[in-house]
Amino acid sequence: MAAAASAFQAGAGDLPFLNRGVGRSTAEYGRSATVYSQGDKADAVFAMMRGRILLTVVNPHGKEAVVGVVGPGEFFGEECIREAETRGSSAVALERSTLVRIEKQDLRYTLRNSAEFCENFLHHLVYRKNLAEEALADQLFNSSERRLARVLMVLARNPNLAPVGTVPRMSQTILAAMVGTTRSRINYFLGKFRRMGLIEGRSTLRVHVSRIESMLAE
């Protein structure tokens, strides 16, 4: 199944309205740095300028699940637009990331008064909805091998739609949580994908997006 189109044609860094507003600040996060934790106060939304953010949830029994990866040109933490008091997930940087923090009141004000911001924010919400629907369909209908191929394709996507993309450095355990299988199966499929010429490298994966698209279209 093909991945959903990017939320924006341009990255967040190309959207000048992100830098306007009294309730906004820009911050750098190093690899593995926590942006917020599940249960924290939901008081702002974040726009990705550069890097990747991993979103996870933990159930009452302590089991952790990956619910998404956010890349350049996307927002996360959008639950703050509701009356939600706390975060439903945790956000951790997969690589060095630059974020614009938009406070809840500024977000609400800008959505009411900036058609440009409102349109792009709605595009983001539709994009995330499409990704969630595709992920659910994958879990219901596709094998773990094809689910991994799709995850790698989504992770390797970039605003310039280059044919070869790089996946942020992450453990096979995280990939297994994203795909819904075991780490040993992930290791097996990665080896198979290398032999097929779909990916290259080990600690840093280079993904031939067009080749994976062709595989998933079969």
C-alpha positions in Angstrom: 0.0 0.0 0.0 1.4 3.4 -1.0 2.2 5.9 1.8 0.0 8.9 2.3 1.2 12.1 0.6 3.2 14.6 2.7 1.3 17.0 4.8 2.9 20.0 3.0 4.8 20.3 -0.2 7.3 22.4 1.7 8.9 21.6 5.0 8.0 23.5 8.2 11.1 25.6 7.9 9.6 27.1 4.7 6.4 28.3 6.4 7.2 31.8 7.7 4.1 32.2 9.8 5.5 29.6 12.2 8.0 32.3 13.4 5.2 34.8 14.1 3.4 35.0 17.4 4.1 35.9 21.1 3.5 32.3 22.3 6.2 30.7 20.2 9.7 29.6 20.8 12.3 27.5 18.9 14.4 24.8 20.6 17.0 22.1 19.7 16.7 18.6 21.0 19.6 16.1 20.9 19.1 12.4 20.0 17.1 10.5 22.7 16.0 13.8 24.4 12.4 13.8 25.7 10.2 16.6 24.4 7.3 15.6 26.7 6.1 12.5 28.5 2.8 10.7 28.7 0.8 12.3 31.4 2.4 15.8 31.1 0.2 18.8 30.8 -1.0 19.3 27.2 -0.2 23.0 26.8 1.4 23.4 23.4 1.7 21.9 19.9 5.1 21.4 18.2 6.0 22.0 14.5 9.0 20.0 13.1 11.6 22.1 11.4 14.3 19.4 11.3 14.8 15.9 12.6 12.5 13.0 13.6 10.4 12.5 16.7 9.1 9.1 18.0 5.7 8.9 19.6 5.0 6.1 22.1 2.3 5.1 24.6 2.5 2.9 27.7 -0.5 0.9 28.9 -1.3 0.4 32.6 0.6 -2.9 32.6 3.8 -1.1 31.4 3.8 -2.4 27.8 5.1 0.2 25.4 3.9 0.7 21.8 5.0 3.0 19.0 2.2 5.1 17.6 4.0 7.3 15.1 7.1 9.0 13.8 7.0 12.7 13.0 9.2 14.3 10.4 10.0 17.7 9.0 7.0 19.8 7.9 4.6 18.0 10.4 3.0 18.9 13.7 2.6 16.8 16.9 1.1 17.3 20.3 -2.1 18.5 18.6 -4.3 17.1 21.4 -3.8 20.4 23.2 -6.3 21.9 20.9 -9.0 20.1 22.8 -9.6 20.5 26.5 -7.3 17.6 27.2 -5.3 18.2 30.4 -2.6 15.7 29.8 -0.5 14.1 27.0 -1.7 10.8 25.7 1.8 9.8 24.5 5.5 10.5 25.0 7.6 12.2 22.4 11.4 11.5 22.1 13.9 12.7 19.5 15.2 10.0 17.2 17.9 12.4 15.9 18.9 16.0 16.5 15.7 18.0 16.0 14.6 21.6 15.8 11.1 22.3 16.9 8.8 25.3 17.1 6.7 25.3 20.3 3.3 27.0 19.9 1.4 27.6 23.1 -2.2 26.4 23.3 -3.7 29.9 23.4 -1.6 31.1 20.5 -2.6 28.0 18.5 -6.3 28.7 19.0 -5.9 32.4 18.2 -3.9 31.6 15.0 -6.4 29.0 13.8 -9.1 31.6 14.1 -7.2 34.4 12.5 -4.8 33.0 9.9 -6.2 31.1 6.9 -2.7 30.1 5.9 -1.9 28.4 9.2 -5.4 26.9 9.5 -5.2 25.3 6.0 -1.8 23.8 6.7 -2.8 22.5 10.1 -5.9 20.9 8.6 -3.7 19.3 5.9 -1.6 17.9 8.7 -4.6 16.4 10.5 -5.8 14.7 7.3 -2.3 13.4 6.6 -2.1 11.9 10.1 -5.6 10.4 9.7 -4.6 8.8 6.4 -1.4 7.3 7.9 -3.4 5.9 10.8 -5.9 4.3 8.4 -3.1 2.8 6.3 -1.4 1.4 9.4 -4.7 -0.2 10.5 -5.3 -1.7 7.1 -1.7 -3.0 7.1 -2.2 -4.7 10.5 -5.5 -6.3 9.2 -4.5 -7.4 5.7 -0.8 -7.4 5.1 2.1 -9.7 6.2 4.7 -8.4 8.7 7.2 -8.3 5.8 5.1 -5.9 3.8 4.3 -3.9 6.9 8.0 -3.4 7.6 8.5 -2.3 3.9 5.8 0.3 4.3 7.3 1.6 7.6 10.7 1.9 6.1 9.3 3.8 3.1 7.4 6.2 5.4 10.5 6.8 7.6 12.7 7.5 4.6 10.3 10.0 3.0 11.6 13.6 2.8 10.1 16.9 1.7 12.1 16.8 -1.6 10.7 13.3 -2.5 14.2 12.0 -3.3 14.3 8.4 -4.6 16.7 7.3 -1.8 16.0 8.3 1.8 17.7 7.7 5.1 16.0 6.1 8.1 16.8 7.6 11.5 19.1 5.4 13.6 16.8 3.1 15.7 16.9 -0.3 17.2 15.3 -3.4 15.7 13.2 -3.5 18.9 11.6 -0.2 18.0 11.0 -1.3 14.4 9.4 -4.5 15.7 7.0 -2.4 17.9 6.1 -0.2 14.9 5.4 -3.3 12.7 3.8 -5.5 15.3 6.2 -8.4 15.1 9.3 -9.8 16.8 12.8 -8.4 16.7 14.1 -11.7 15.1 11.6 -11.3 12.3 12.7 -7.7 11.7 16.4 -8.9 11.5 15.4 -11.6 9.0 13.4 -9.2 6.7 16.1 -6.5 6.8 18.6 -9.1 5.6 16.2 -10.1 2.8 15.6 -6.5 1.8 19.4 -5.9 1.5 19.7 -8.9 -0.8 16.8 -7.6 -2.9 18.5 -4.2 -3.2 15.6 -2.4 -1.4 17.9 -1.0 1.4 21.6 -0.5 2.1 23.6 -0.1 5.3 23.2 -1.3 8.8 23.5 1.3 11.6 22.1 3.8 9.2 19.6 2.5 6.6 19.4 4.0 3.1 16.0 3.1 1.6 15.3 2.9 -2.2 11.8 4.3 -1.9 10.7 3.8 -5.5 11.8 0.1 -5.4 9.7 -0.5 -2.2 6.8 1.3 -3.8 7.0 -1.2 -6.7 7.2 -4.1 -4.3 4.1 -3.0 -2.4 2.2 -2.4 -5.7 2.5 -6.0 -6.7 
